[in-house]
């Protein structure tokens, strides 16, 4: 059976600070590209010290086949562009990357008038989930968001993960210190500003970013009466998207596509897949109770 793939378009964007940001834009597949305007999803990588490249990503192609443009980039903090570029987020984990991400979004909109600026989505996992939380806490330009295996506060990340690094060189203070610099870098500090409908996904066996990170954000947004949903995957680790149980990897893709289709409405998108998480819900509740006990 043949499948239609969309080739990424590479772009270098000049930033006001003098550096350049590399990005790629995947257009909707030929089968989906039938209308004058299309929604776009910004994908943010994890790490933060890794990098995207122009290679195959099943998730990106899945979104393109559903009628979305997909934008991905290497903002400051990424590797591959020199030491100063990588260290630009030291003691300021979010702001430089946020500026670069908004820069490439603006550039994509300027170059492609068929992207609908009123139908933008954003998602990412791990550090990308941290940045997704940061983005929706600092702008309302995105109509929908999905935060995956995310970080909500820097102190809880550092005290609950499986790395246990010395925090001061990276963040400016240790997690047990009552430090303003850590609060400034924590997305939960800005939770009252989040108005974007948000789907939170997390794995119950995640030892890199504990599930508490997701639950804190979910409970805060529910208390604020914001539009938020949370799906927890039982028996899965931080690497669900890459090495999880095949059925749950498929369910994750359906959940993500259906969330963005619901809010960004690309023409010709596949119908939502109902009940993809239903069979997991009793297991999720039981697993969480067992963990608490």
N, C-alpha and C positions, 0 to 999 in steps of 0.2 A: 504494500500500500504506500503511495506517495504522500509526502508531507510538504507543505509550502513553508519555506523559511525566509525570513527577512534579513537582509544584510545591514549591519550597523554602519552609520556614517560618522567618520571621525571628525573632531573639531578641536581646535586650540583657541581658547578665549583669553584675551589680555585682561588682567585684573588691574584695578587702580593702584595696587601696591607694587606693581612692576613684575609680578610673577605671571605665569601662564597656567591655565587649568585645562587639562585634557579631558574630553568627554566623547561619548558616542550616543547617537540617536538611532533607534530602531523604528522604522515606520510600521504602520499597520500592514498586515499581509495583503497581497493583491486581492485575495478573496474577500477581505473585510473592508478594504478601502473603497467605499461606494458613495460616501457623502462628502460634503464640502468641508466639514469641521469634525475633528477627532479629539477625544480626550488624551491626556498624557499622564504617565506615571513616572515619578522620579524614584529611582532605586538607589539606595545608599549602602555602600559596602561596610562590612564589619572590620574588625582589627583593633584599633584603627590603622595599624601599620602594615597594611597590605596594599594591593592595587588591583583594579579592574583591568581588563584587556579586551580586545576585539575577538573574543572567542565565544563558543556556544554556551548559552545558559538556557536551560529548558524553561525556567520560570519566565524569562524575558520573551522567549518565542511564544509561550502560551498566552501572554498578555497581547502580543502583537497579533496573534491569530484571532483574538477576541475583539480587535478593533482599536487597540490603544497604541499610541506612540510610547516608547520606553526610552527614558533618558538615564544614563549612568555615567559617572565621572570619578575622577581622583582628586578630591579637594585636598587642601593642606592637611598634613598628618599622614597622608599616603606615602608609600615608599616608591622609589624609582626616579625621583626628581631632585635629589640632593639632600644633604643633611639639614640645611636650614628649612627646607620645605617640610620635611618630616617632623622637625622639632617645633614647628610654628604653633602647635597646639599644647605644648608644655605649659602647665599652670593655667591653661585656657582651652579646655578640651573641646569646646563646642563652637565658640564664636568665629574663629577663622574658617573652619570648615563650613559653617552656616553661610558666611558671606560668599564663599566660593560656590556653594550649591545654588544659592539664589542667582548668582552671576550666570551660571550655565543654563538655568531655567529661563532667565530673561533672554539670553542669547538664542536659545532654541525657539522661543516664541517670536523673536524678531526675524529669524531666518525662515520660519515655517508658518505662514499665516493660516494654514489649515489646522493648526493646533488651537483648540478652544481654550483660551485662558481662564474661562469660567468653569472648566471641568478638569482640574488638576488633582492628581493623587500622589501620595508619597508613602514609601515603605522602606524597611531595612531591618536587618537582624543583628543582634549583639551590639557592637558599637553603632551599627546602622539603625538598630532599634532605639538606642540612646539618642541618636541624632533625629530620628523621626519624632520622638517625644519632645525634643528641643524645638524642632521646626514648628510643630503645631502649637507650642507654647509661646512662639514669637511671631507668628503670622497667621492670618486667616485666609490666605490666598488659596489654600488647598481645600477642596470640597470633601475629601475622604482620606483616611490614613489607616495603615496597618503597621503596628509595632510588634516585632517578633523578637523573642528571647532577649528582652530589652534590659536596660539599666535605667533605674529611676532616681536613685541617689548614689553619689560616689562613696560615702562612708559604708553603706550597707553592701555595696558591690565589693569593696575591699575586705570587709570582715566576713563575707559569706562565700567568696568564690574559692576556686581550687588552685589559685596561683600564689596568693599571699605575698605580693611584691612590697618592697619599701615604697610607701606612697609619696613621701615628700618630694623627691626629684621630679615626679610626673605631675602631681596635683598641687603641691605647695604646702601640704600639711598631712598629718596622720589622721586616720579615721576616728580615733578616740578623742581628738582635739575638737573643741567647739570653735571651728574655724570658718570664718565668713567666706574664705576662698573656696572651700568645698561646697558650701551652700550655693554660691554663685554658679558653680559648674554642674549642679544637680537639677535635672528637669522638673522634679517635684516642686521645686521652689516657685515655678511659674505655672502650676497646674490650674490656678484660677483663670488663667488667660486662655485655656484650651477650649475652643468652641467647635473644632472640627470633629465630625463623627469618627470614632476611633475603634478599630478592632484590635484587641490584644491577644496574641497567641504565645503560648509558652509550653515547655515540656516539664513534667513533674520531676523528672530525674536529672534536670539540668544542674550541674555542679559548677559551671562557669558563671552563669548569672542565675542565682537562685530564684525559684518561682515567686518568692516574696516580692521581688522587684515588680512583677506583673500585678500581684494582688494589691500592693500599695497604691499603684496608679489606678487600678480598677475601682477600689473602694473610695478613693478621693474623688474620682469623677462621678461615681454614683451619688456620693454625698452632695456634690455640686449640681446634681440633676443634669449632667451632660449626656450626650448620646454616645454610649460606650457598650461594647460587648466583649466578653473574654471567652476563649476556648483553650482548655488545657489538655495536653496530650499525655496519657498515662504511659509509663514504661519507656519514655523517650528521653534522650539526652540533649545537650546543646547542639548536637549535629543532626537533628531530625531531618533537615532539608537535604542533607547529603548522604546520610547513612542510616536513616530511620527505617522502621518497618514499612515495606512498600505500600500497604493499604493506607497507612497514616500519611505517608508522603503524598499519595494521591488525594486524600481528604484535605490535606493542607492546601494543595493547589486549587481545589474546587472552592474552598472557603475564601481564599484570597481573590480569586477571579469573581466569585459571586458578590463579594463585598464591594469591589470596585464597579462591577456592572450595576449594582443597585444604586450607587450614588453618582456615577459618572456616565452611565447609560450610553455606551457606544452602540451605534446602529448595527444590527445584524449579529450581536453577541449571542453566544449560546445561552439557552435557558438555564436558570439556576438549578443546581443539583440539590434537591431537598433531602434533608436527613443525613448528610454526610458525617455529622458529629454525634447523631443521636445514640448510636450504639456505644460510643465511648463515654457518654455522660455518667452512667452508673459507676463505671470503673474509675473515672476521674474522681468522683466524690469519695468512693471507698479508699482510693489510694491516698487522698489528702487526709482523710480521717485516720488512716493507719499511720501515716507519717507523723501526724500530730500526737497520736497516742504513744 
